[in-house]
């Protein structure tokens, strides 16, 4: 028997939206917003809502869905594994074959020095583990005073108390304190924000600032620096080519570990399996998640050097374990997902389609509200401004623009207060890219300097 709310798509959509408003707490959603977009299906780079409307997913669901929506191969991998062994932990001497296989596969794909793997259920968990590993590494070496962690403003590393504590946006700290102690925030390598660098070269400024911070805090007190190779939450902030090599060299000279947060940049998004390859820098600890399963199941992996692993395991073992560490079904899906990325050449597609999309979006810089387009692979951002000369952000932010893109152009993407953030599935085509560019042009050409769309 068909219920009244599901008799027609419109009624179904209204019923689901009403139930959603009454029951779900949505991250970042203000209480006064009553509108909802209830998604029910997807295929490739498209998703559909309960009313049957189709949208172009230009966000890959928070930069997660590398292989696109609706892949039956991943559903089969999960089902087959669930029938065989749905779940078991990897504590102590217990393991499972899928975790062993995936760990071996990841060490083949990652920089050669990263030879040990710890599994998590996502990126925030991974960064929590990385912070613990960094502090424990120095503690077990007898340098117990090394507790400080260096991060950067506009960084995003998760919303746990550790990962949120090193995230460089005030919203993750205001009202939640006290937060993780012994954290110092540095200037992001954001060339567009030239006012940050007092007229100096971006890398020269950041290296000098880092050196001064290390000397002020005391190198003997600093455990690690954590950073995204390309700052995703900040809006695809691509650093100068010499930034990471020089930062890594300076950290190494002081015995400070480098934690690379590749939660967004990993698994083909930048045109390489990992952005470490693009920048030519191998970290001591690398955190991955999101694209490892394309979001079909929650999963993540932290990779470390043998040197770090030897200390944090040691005679007493690493004392931190999650319930789902090494979950066999998640590992099976990750293996199948990596097979698709490799078989379909998706890192190369990220470069090719990213080049095409970057050129199309660059055409938008002639519009009054478009300040800059940034890109590496299929990781892009369109910086918006109310004043091209003064480089001021839109006074009302970017949310109205994002709403108009969804409602008027059928495009879903992410925003921060300054930019439209574009991380589409790696199966994006030239046709998808053209549709996205035209949709953006349509809305941004009708956007006033205050951020209102007419």
C-alpha positions as CSV (number, residue, x, y, z in Angstrom):
1,X,0.0,0.0,0.0
2,X,1.4,3.4,-0.9
3,X,1.4,6.1,1.8
4,X,0.0,9.5,1.2
5,X,3.4,11.2,1.4
6,X,4.9,8.9,-1.2
7,X,2.1,8.9,-3.8
8,X,3.9,11.5,-5.9
9,X,7.5,12.8,-5.9
10,X,6.5,16.2,-4.7
11,X,4.6,14.9,-1.8
12,X,7.4,12.5,-1.0
13,X,9.9,15.4,-1.0
14,X,7.7,17.5,1.2
15,X,7.2,14.7,3.7
16,X,10.9,13.9,3.9
17,X,11.8,17.6,4.3
18,X,9.3,18.0,7.1
19,X,10.6,14.9,8.9
20,X,14.2,16.1,8.4
21,X,13.5,19.5,9.9
22,X,11.9,17.8,12.9
23,X,14.6,15.2,13.6
24,X,18.1,15.9,12.1
25,X,20.7,18.2,13.4
26,X,22.7,19.4,10.3
27,X,26.3,20.7,10.6
28,X,26.6,24.4,9.9
29,X,22.8,24.9,9.3
30,X,21.3,27.9,11.1
31,X,18.1,27.2,13.0
32,X,16.0,29.6,10.9
33,X,16.6,27.7,7.7
34,X,13.6,25.5,7.0
35,X,14.4,24.5,3.4
36,X,15.9,21.1,2.6
37,X,17.3,19.3,-0.4
38,X,16.7,15.6,0.3
39,X,18.8,13.4,-2.0
40,X,17.8,9.9,-2.7
41,X,20.0,8.5,-5.6
42,X,23.0,9.2,-7.7
43,X,25.0,8.0,-10.7
44,X,28.4,9.1,-11.9
45,X,28.6,12.9,-11.3
46,X,24.9,13.3,-10.8
47,X,22.6,13.0,-7.8
48,X,18.8,13.3,-7.6
49,X,16.4,14.5,-4.9
50,X,13.1,13.1,-3.7
51,X,11.2,15.3,-6.2
52,X,13.2,13.8,-9.1
53,X,15.4,16.8,-9.8
54,X,18.9,16.1,-11.0
55,X,22.0,18.0,-9.8
56,X,25.6,18.1,-10.9
57,X,27.8,17.1,-8.0
58,X,30.7,19.5,-8.2
59,X,31.8,18.8,-4.7
60,X,32.2,14.9,-4.8
61,X,30.4,15.0,-1.5
62,X,33.0,17.0,0.5
63,X,35.8,15.9,-1.8
64,X,35.2,12.2,-1.1
65,X,33.6,10.4,-4.1
66,X,36.5,9.9,-6.5
67,X,34.9,7.2,-8.6
68,X,31.4,8.7,-8.8
69,X,28.1,7.6,-7.4
70,X,26.3,4.3,-7.9
71,X,29.3,2.0,-8.6
72,X,28.0,-1.6,-8.4
73,X,31.6,-2.9,-8.1
74,X,31.8,-1.3,-4.7
75,X,28.4,-2.5,-3.6
76,X,29.4,-6.1,-4.6
77,X,32.7,-5.8,-2.8
78,X,30.9,-4.8,0.4
79,X,28.3,-7.5,0.1
80,X,30.7,-10.3,-0.6
81,X,32.9,-9.3,2.3
82,X,30.0,-9.0,4.7
83,X,28.9,-12.6,3.8
84,X,32.5,-13.8,4.4
85,X,33.6,-11.8,7.4
86,X,31.7,-8.6,8.0
87,X,33.8,-7.2,10.9
88,X,36.6,-8.0,13.3
89,X,39.1,-5.8,15.1
90,X,42.9,-5.7,14.6
91,X,43.9,-5.3,18.3
92,X,46.8,-7.2,19.6
93,X,47.8,-10.2,17.5
94,X,44.5,-10.4,15.7
95,X,44.2,-9.3,12.0
96,X,42.2,-10.0,8.9
97,X,43.2,-10.6,5.3
98,X,41.6,-7.5,3.9
99,X,43.4,-5.2,6.2
100,X,46.7,-6.9,5.4
101,X,46.1,-6.6,1.6
102,X,45.1,-3.0,1.8
103,X,48.0,-2.0,4.0
104,X,50.4,-3.6,1.4
105,X,48.6,-1.9,-1.4
106,X,48.9,1.5,0.2
107,X,52.6,1.2,0.9
108,X,53.1,0.4,-2.8
109,X,51.2,3.6,-3.9
110,X,52.6,6.0,-1.3
111,X,56.1,7.5,-1.1
112,X,58.6,4.7,-0.5
113,X,59.6,5.8,3.0
114,X,56.0,5.4,4.3
115,X,56.0,1.7,5.0
116,X,53.7,1.3,8.0
117,X,49.9,1.7,8.1
118,X,47.3,2.4,10.9
119,X,43.6,2.3,9.9
120,X,40.9,4.7,11.1
121,X,37.3,5.4,10.2
122,X,38.0,8.9,8.7
123,X,40.2,12.0,8.4
124,X,39.5,13.6,11.8
125,X,40.3,10.2,13.5
126,X,43.5,10.0,11.4
127,X,44.7,13.4,12.5
128,X,44.0,12.6,16.1
129,X,46.2,9.5,15.7
130,X,48.9,11.5,13.9
131,X,49.1,14.0,16.7
132,X,49.3,11.2,19.3
133,X,52.0,9.5,17.3
134,X,54.0,12.6,17.0
135,X,54.0,13.3,20.7
136,X,54.5,9.7,21.7
137,X,57.4,9.4,19.2
138,X,59.4,12.1,21.1
139,X,58.3,10.9,24.5
140,X,59.6,7.4,24.0
141,X,62.9,8.9,22.7
142,X,63.2,10.7,26.0
143,X,62.3,14.1,24.7
144,X,59.2,14.4,26.9
145,X,59.0,18.2,26.7
146,X,58.2,18.0,22.9
147,X,54.5,18.6,23.0
148,X,53.9,21.7,20.9
149,X,52.2,21.4,17.5
150,X,52.6,24.0,14.7
151,X,49.6,24.5,12.4
152,X,48.4,27.3,10.1
153,X,45.5,29.7,10.1
154,X,42.8,28.7,7.6
155,X,43.8,25.1,8.1
156,X,41.2,22.3,8.5
157,X,42.1,19.0,10.1
158,X,38.8,17.8,11.6
159,X,36.5,18.5,14.5
160,X,37.8,16.2,17.3
161,X,39.4,18.0,20.3
162,X,42.8,17.3,18.9
163,X,42.1,17.7,15.2
164,X,39.8,20.6,15.9
165,X,42.4,22.1,18.1
166,X,44.9,22.4,15.2
167,X,42.2,23.6,12.8
168,X,42.9,27.3,12.1
169,X,39.3,28.7,11.9
170,X,37.8,30.5,14.9
171,X,34.5,28.7,14.5
172,X,36.1,25.5,15.7
173,X,37.3,27.1,18.9
174,X,34.8,29.7,19.9
175,X,32.6,28.3,22.7
176,X,34.3,24.9,22.7
177,X,37.4,25.8,24.9
178,X,39.6,25.0,26.5
179,X,41.1,23.3,23.4
180,X,44.2,21.3,22.8
181,X,47.1,23.1,24.5
182,X,50.5,23.9,23.0
183,X,49.4,24.8,19.5
184,X,50.8,27.7,17.5
185,X,49.2,28.9,14.2
186,X,51.3,30.3,11.3
187,X,50.5,32.3,8.3
188,X,49.0,30.2,5.4
189,X,51.0,30.3,2.1
190,X,48.1,32.2,0.3
191,X,49.5,34.3,-2.5
192,X,46.2,35.9,-3.2
193,X,46.2,37.4,0.3
194,X,49.3,39.5,-0.4
195,X,48.6,41.8,2.6
196,X,49.7,38.9,4.8
197,X,53.3,39.1,3.7
198,X,54.4,42.7,4.0
199,X,55.6,42.8,0.4
200,X,57.9,39.8,0.9
201,X,58.1,36.7,-1.2
202,X,55.4,34.3,0.1
203,X,57.8,31.4,0.8
204,X,60.6,33.6,2.2
205,X,58.0,35.1,4.6
206,X,56.6,31.8,5.7
207,X,60.0,30.2,6.3
208,X,61.3,33.2,8.3
209,X,58.1,33.2,10.4
210,X,58.4,29.4,11.0
211,X,62.1,29.8,12.0
212,X,61.2,32.6,14.4
213,X,58.4,30.6,15.9
214,X,60.6,27.6,16.5
215,X,63.3,29.7,18.2
216,X,60.7,31.5,20.3
217,X,58.9,28.4,21.5
218,X,62.1,26.4,21.6
219,X,62.9,23.6,19.1
220,X,63.3,21.2,22.0
221,X,59.6,21.7,22.9
222,X,58.0,21.2,19.4
223,X,56.8,17.7,18.3
224,X,55.4,18.3,14.8
225,X,54.0,20.6,12.2
226,X,50.7,19.6,10.6
227,X,49.6,20.9,7.2
228,X,47.5,20.1,4.1
229,X,49.6,20.0,1.0
230,X,46.9,22.1,-0.6
231,X,44.6,23.8,1.9
232,X,41.1,22.5,1.1
233,X,38.8,24.1,3.6
234,X,40.7,27.4,3.0
235,X,39.7,27.2,-0.6
236,X,42.2,25.2,-2.7
237,X,45.1,27.3,-1.5
238,X,48.0,26.0,-3.6
239,X,51.4,27.1,-2.1
240,X,54.4,28.2,-4.2
241,X,56.4,25.3,-5.6
242,X,59.3,25.9,-3.2
243,X,57.1,26.2,0.0
244,X,56.9,22.6,1.1
245,X,60.5,21.6,0.2
246,X,61.9,24.6,2.2
247,X,59.5,24.1,5.1
248,X,60.3,20.4,5.3
249,X,64.0,21.0,5.3
250,X,63.8,23.5,8.1
251,X,61.6,21.2,10.2
252,X,64.1,18.4,9.7
253,X,67.0,20.5,10.8
254,X,65.3,20.9,14.2
255,X,64.1,17.3,14.5
256,X,60.4,18.3,14.2
257,X,58.1,15.8,12.5
258,X,56.1,16.8,9.5
259,X,52.5,15.5,9.4
260,X,50.9,15.8,6.0
261,X,47.1,15.9,6.0
262,X,46.2,14.3,2.6
263,X,42.6,13.6,3.6
264,X,41.4,15.7,0.6
265,X,44.4,15.6,-1.7
266,X,45.0,11.9,-1.7
267,X,43.8,9.1,-4.1
268,X,44.2,11.0,-7.4
269,X,42.7,14.3,-6.7
270,X,45.8,16.4,-7.5
271,X,46.7,14.2,-10.5
272,X,48.9,12.0,-8.4
273,X,48.1,9.2,-6.0
274,X,49.2,11.6,-3.2
275,X,50.2,15.3,-3.4
276,X,53.5,14.4,-1.7
277,X,54.6,13.3,-5.2
278,X,53.6,16.6,-6.7
279,X,55.5,18.7,-4.2
280,X,58.5,16.3,-3.9
281,X,58.3,16.1,-0.1
282,X,57.8,12.9,1.9
283,X,56.3,13.5,5.4
284,X,57.0,11.5,8.5
285,X,53.3,10.8,8.9
286,X,50.7,11.0,6.2
287,X,46.9,11.0,7.0
288,X,44.5,9.8,4.4
289,X,40.7,9.1,4.2
290,X,37.8,10.3,2.0
291,X,38.9,9.0,-1.4
292,X,40.2,5.7,0.0
293,X,36.7,4.3,-0.4
294,X,35.1,7.1,-2.4
295,X,32.8,7.5,0.6
296,X,31.0,4.1,0.1
297,X,32.1,3.2,3.6
298,X,33.8,5.3,6.3
299,X,37.5,4.5,6.3
300,X,41.0,6.1,6.6
301,X,44.6,5.2,6.8
302,X,47.6,6.8,8.5
303,X,51.0,6.0,7.0
304,X,54.3,6.5,8.8
305,X,58.0,5.9,8.3
306,X,59.6,2.9,9.9
307,X,61.4,5.2,12.2
308,X,58.2,6.7,13.6
309,X,56.5,3.3,13.8
310,X,59.4,1.7,15.6
311,X,59.1,4.3,18.4
312,X,55.3,4.4,18.8
313,X,54.9,0.6,18.8
314,X,58.1,-0.3,20.7
315,X,58.1,-2.7,23.6
316,X,54.8,-1.5,24.9
317,X,52.8,-1.2,21.7
318,X,50.8,1.7,20.4
319,X,48.1,2.1,23.2
320,X,45.4,3.7,21.1
321,X,42.9,1.7,19.0
322,X,39.5,2.4,17.6
323,X,36.7,-0.1,17.5
324,X,36.7,-0.2,13.7
325,X,40.4,0.0,13.1
326,X,41.1,-2.3,10.1
327,X,37.4,-3.0,9.5
328,X,37.5,-5.8,6.8
329,X,34.4,-4.6,4.9
330,X,35.7,-1.1,4.6
331,X,39.1,-2.5,3.6
332,X,37.5,-4.6,0.9
333,X,35.7,-1.6,-0.5
334,X,38.9,0.4,-0.4
335,X,40.7,-2.3,-2.4
336,X,37.9,-2.3,-5.0
337,X,37.9,1.5,-5.1
338,X,41.6,1.7,-5.7
339,X,41.3,-0.8,-8.5
340,X,38.8,1.5,-10.2
341,X,41.0,4.6,-9.8
342,X,43.9,2.7,-11.2
343,X,42.0,0.9,-14.0
344,X,40.2,4.0,-15.3
345,X,43.3,6.2,-15.0
346,X,41.5,8.7,-12.8
347,X,44.6,10.6,-11.6
348,X,45.4,11.4,-15.2
349,X,41.8,12.4,-15.8
350,X,42.0,14.7,-12.8
351,X,44.8,16.5,-14.6
352,X,43.2,16.6,-18.0
353,X,39.7,17.6,-16.9
354,X,41.2,19.9,-14.3
355,X,43.2,21.7,-17.0
356,X,40.0,22.1,-19.1
357,X,37.9,23.2,-16.2
358,X,40.6,25.6,-15.0
359,X,40.6,27.3,-18.4
360,X,36.8,27.6,-18.5
361,X,36.7,29.0,-15.0
362,X,39.5,31.5,-15.7
363,X,37.2,33.1,-18.2
364,X,35.0,34.1,-15.3
365,X,37.7,36.4,-13.9
366,X,36.2,39.1,-16.2
367,X,33.1,39.2,-13.9
368,X,33.2,41.9,-11.2
369,X,32.7,39.5,-8.3
370,X,35.4,36.9,-9.4
371,X,38.8,37.7,-8.1
372,X,40.8,34.5,-8.8
373,X,40.6,30.9,-9.8
374,X,43.0,28.4,-8.1
375,X,43.6,24.8,-9.2
376,X,45.6,21.7,-8.8
377,X,44.2,18.7,-10.6
378,X,40.5,18.5,-9.7
379,X,40.8,20.6,-6.6
380,X,39.7,24.2,-7.5
381,X,38.3,27.3,-5.9
382,X,36.7,30.5,-7.3
383,X,37.6,33.4,-5.0
384,X,34.8,36.0,-4.8
385,X,35.2,39.7,-4.0
386,X,33.2,42.8,-3.6
387,X,36.1,45.0,-4.7
388,X,38.7,43.7,-7.3
389,X,41.3,46.3,-6.3
390,X,41.0,46.1,-2.5
391,X,40.3,42.3,-2.6
392,X,37.6,42.5,-0.1
393,X,35.3,39.4,0.4
394,X,31.6,39.5,-0.2
395,X,30.1,41.2,2.9
396,X,27.3,38.6,3.2
397,X,29.6,35.7,2.4
398,X,29.1,33.1,-0.3
399,X,26.0,31.1,0.9
400,X,23.5,32.9,-1.2
401,X,25.6,32.3,-4.3
402,X,25.8,28.6,-3.4
403,X,22.0,28.5,-2.8
404,X,21.4,30.1,-6.2
405,X,23.7,27.7,-7.9
406,X,21.8,24.7,-6.5
407,X,18.3,26.1,-7.0
408,X,18.8,27.9,-10.4
409,X,21.6,26.0,-12.1
410,X,21.3,22.5,-10.5
411,X,24.9,22.6,-9.2
412,X,26.0,21.4,-5.7
413,X,29.3,22.6,-4.4
414,X,31.0,23.7,-1.2
415,X,31.8,27.2,0.1
416,X,33.9,29.0,2.7
417,X,33.3,32.6,3.6
418,X,35.5,33.7,0.7
419,X,35.3,31.2,-2.1
420,X,33.3,28.6,-4.0
421,X,35.2,25.3,-3.5
422,X,35.0,22.8,-6.3
423,X,36.2,19.2,-5.8
424,X,34.2,17.1,-8.4
425,X,34.3,13.3,-8.8
426,X,37.4,12.2,-10.7
427,X,35.1,10.7,-13.3
428,X,34.1,14.3,-14.4
429,X,33.9,14.7,-18.1
430,X,34.5,17.7,-20.4
431,X,30.8,18.0,-20.8
432,X,30.4,18.1,-17.0
433,X,33.1,20.7,-16.7
434,X,31.4,22.9,-19.4
435,X,28.0,22.6,-17.7
436,X,29.6,23.6,-14.4
437,X,31.4,26.6,-16.0
438,X,28.2,27.8,-17.7
439,X,26.2,27.4,-14.5
440,X,28.7,29.5,-12.6
441,X,28.7,32.2,-15.3
442,X,24.9,32.4,-15.2
443,X,24.7,32.9,-11.5
444,X,27.9,35.0,-10.9
445,X,27.0,37.4,-13.7
446,X,23.9,38.2,-11.7
447,X,25.7,38.5,-8.3
448,X,26.0,42.0,-6.8
449,X,29.1,43.1,-4.9
450,X,27.3,42.5,-1.6
451,X,26.8,38.8,-2.5
452,X,23.1,39.1,-3.4
453,X,22.0,37.2,-6.5
454,X,19.2,38.8,-8.6
